[in-house]
Amino acid sequence: MHRVRLIAALALTSAVAACAPSLGPPPPGYVPPPAPGEPGFRASEFGWSQAPGTSAISGRLTYTRGQNHYSCQGASVILTPETPWSKRRMEVLYLSSERAALPAEEVRARTAEAPPGDSSPFIKRTVCDAQERFSFTHLPAGAWYVITIAKPVKGGESLALMRRVVTKGGKASVVTF
């Protein structure tokens, strides 16, 4: 009798397992849940950054390392609103949530370790001009991350530059890399 129950239980387990769905790849746009303790991406936390404002950020690259001067001419400069998620992302990518000047390849290599999410709808972009300057206008007050890639004039490894900037109503904040 005991053997009959065991065989019946195994047959039932096999039948249930055969009906289990195959998971396959995730659907497009799927963002996995954050790791325990990690802030998750929440679009609602970026809402403040979309309001028109009277603040501005003007910046300039004057970065040198040793005898080598770096240039951002023609490079994209991005402005990311600070949220718990973006702050954690900066900590992982740039090893700081305040400022960094790191080899660009090193930063890119950590991308898989950073909290997942797509903040691109909330990012503002501009281009660094021939005088190594850039600016963002009509910003609301708040904390932002300014990021660009700087190339050495004499050749060598490009650097990813990041700086946290706080804007205040009606004032221009100045950033110098």
N, C-alpha and C positions, 0 to 999 in steps of 0.2 A: 504494500500500500504506500509506504514511504517513497519507494522508487517511482511509482506512478505519479505522485504529486510533484516530485522533482522534475520528471520529464515534462509534465504539463506546464510547470512554471518556466522551464527553459524554452518550450515551444511558444508560450505567450510572450516572453521577452524577445525572442527572435522576430515574432510577428510585429511587435510594436517597433522594434528597431528598423525593420524593413520599411515602415511607414514614415519614419523620421524624414523631415525635409532636408534637402541638400542646401547648404548655405550659399555656396557660390560667391562671386565677387560682390562687394557692396554696391548699392545703387549710386548713380552719379550724384555728386554733391554731398555724399555721406561724410560726416565728420565724426570720428570715433570719440567716445566719451573721454574726458580728461582723466589722467592718472590720479589716484587718490592724493589729495592735498594740492593738486594743480588747479589754478583758476580756469574755468572753461570759457570758450568764446561765446559771447553774448552780444549780438548786434545792438541790442537796446542800450548797452553801456557806451556805445559810440555816438548815440543820438545828439549829445551836446555839441559835438564837433561840426555838425551840419548846419547849425544856426549861423546866420550872418552876424558878423561882429565888426568892431572898430579897431581891433588889434592887428599888429603886423609882426613879421619876423624878417629881418634882413641879415644876410650872412655873407661871409667872405672866407675863402680858403687861403691861408698863408702858411700851411703846414710844411715843415722841413724835417728831415731826419738825417743827421750828419750834414754832409754837403749837398744832399739831394733835395731839391724842391719838388713838391707835388702839385699837380694841376687837376682841377675838376672841369675844365673848359669843355662844354658840350655834354657833360655827364648829367644824368637825371639826379635831381634832389627830391627826396620824398619826405613828407611830413605825416607822421602817424600819431593819432590822438592817444594819449595815455589812458589806459584802462588797467584793471588788475591783470587781464590776459596779455595785453601788449607789454606791460612792465615785466612780467615773467618771461615773455618771449625775448626781450632785450637781455635779460639776465642770462638766458641760455645761449643766445647767439653771440652777444658781445661781452659776456662775463661781467656785465655792469648794467645798471639801469640809469646811470648818470652820464657817462662819456666813455668813448673807446676809439682807438686807432689800431686796428688789427689787420693782419693779412686777409684780404677778401676771400681767398680760398679756405682759410681756416674758419671763417664765419659761415660760409656756404656748407662746409662739411658738418656743421652742427645743426643744420636745418631739420634733419629727421628727429633730433632730440627735443626740438622746440614744441610747445603746445600747438596742436593743430587748430586751424580755423582760417577763414578768409576775410581779412580786413580791407581788401582792395577797394570796396565801394566807399570806404571812409578815408582813404589816403588822398592827400593833395600832392600834386606834382608840379615841378618847374624844372628849368635847365640852368646849369651854371654857365654864365656868360664868359666872354673873352677876357674880362678883367677879374675872373675868379669870384664873381658875385652872384647872389641869388636872392629872391625875396618871395614872401607870401603875404597877401593882404586880405582884408575883410575877414579876419579870424575872430572867433569868440574867445573869451578869456578861458584859460585852462593850460594844462601841461601837455606837451607834444614831444615827439622824438624826431629830430632832423637827421637824415641819413643820406650819405653819398659815397661814391667810389672815387678815390683820388689815385691818379697814375703818376709815377715818378717821371720827371722830365728827362732824366738821363738814363731811363730804362731800369727795369727791376720789377719787383712785386707790387701790385696794386693794393691799396689799403681801403678797408671799409671804415668809414668815419661815422660815429654816432654821437649825438649830443642831446640831452634833455633840455628843453626850453619851456619856460612858463610865460604865457602872455597874460597881460592885464588890460582891462578895458581902455581903449583909446590910446594905448602906448605901443611903441615899436620896441621889440626885443632884438638885441644884436647878438649874433652868433659868430664866433671866429673859430674856425678849425685850424 
